[in-house]
């Protein structure tokens, strides 16, 4: 029983931060499926917080907890200010992005290119830790470009750990900074899970989470024999029902979860509240329903469900009862 209680407080499982995908609506939807899995925001740059609309970037629903704010930046002072904002808004963790390989991010001198400057990252982590009382974590790759030497990522982690970071989320691929798109960077560089395993062996007191290409519960269980946690990205988004069994299998929580229909039912009052707050011009129904297209993946009739939730004419009506109609259409098609 003590192990179950401890697991509920750990980042045993998490959904990866994904640009344009893991927004606040997506996270509320995911929380209907799993109670304990950690959720991460899209990357938010320090510039967006310091010079932009803080409320727009940081607002979230209380149901999302535990939820982490991922920051993009490389200036220690700016990151400290942004981390403080995140703590003030109630986030449970601040995560620094040292893994994004996009050229746009590189032009901002952050993301995966920061792996070549471990001391700067250490300075950033220290500044954030001095500014907040919540956990500061780092998400990174295992190498950049053609450098596949274990010593590169080992020294990176060691330097950041010396600055007080205790949790590292390891995307087990290299990041190729020139010549590959972000999508290609998620597919072409080979996965080398053994590098993350070796980091855990070499740094047993650190919390090491693994990320990259993981798609099934059995794969998750295998990785948990070697590391402290598993982060799932695209598979959790495209096939969200994968998460339905996580609370019971990995967190030991046998309380009944919601059925697919109950998940849809639970989203209706949320959608109504959002539409009432922001109005049809400030919020379109499809900005929420687009995250729900994969809920029925693999079921007979799933295509009919997706077709209705992708019908621009019906979506323009702004009626969240469309979710129930989509579920009914799925049952009819099946």
Order of alpha helices (4+ residues) and beta strands (2+ residues): alpha-beta-alpha-beta-alpha-alpha-beta-alpha-beta-alpha-alpha-beta-alpha-beta-alpha-alpha-beta-alpha-beta-alpha-alpha-alpha-alpha-alpha-alpha-alpha
